[in-house]
Amino acid sequence: MIGILEAKALVGKTCELEWKDRLGNVHRATSLIYDATFVPLYGGYLMTAQEDIRLDRLISVRVVEAEPTGASSTASSSINTQNAAA
């Protein structure tokens, strides 16, 4: 699982995200990360251009572009949030 500090490092970057919804369906999207925050009673959330995603539901995150308005520099860093128990 990705932590709030790791999520805050993604703010301002365009990322490929993969997550599960509450029914267990897997979704994929490429989106700009606006913020990472903690919502009381719900936990950590990643605020994106498309929707808000709970951090505990993220499967993987891959940085596509470090700066959305700058030159198209691609990065190969990725975070896999699956653990052995899942």
C-alpha positions, 0 to 999 in steps of 0.5 A: 500500500502506498503511504501519504508521504509517497503519494505527496511526492506524486503531486504535480506529475502525470501518472498512469494509475491502476486501482480497484473500485468498491466492487473489486473492478480494476480501473486504469487511467492516466491523470494529473495528480493535484493533491494527496490528502488524508480524509478523516474516517476514510483515510488517504486519498489521491486527488486527480484530474479525473476522480479521487482515489483511495490510497488503499485501493491503488494497485500501481502507479507509474509516473509518465511525465514529471512536469505536465507543462514542460518538455515531455520528459518521461520517467520510468519510476513506478510504485506497485502497491500489491502486497503478498496478502492480497 
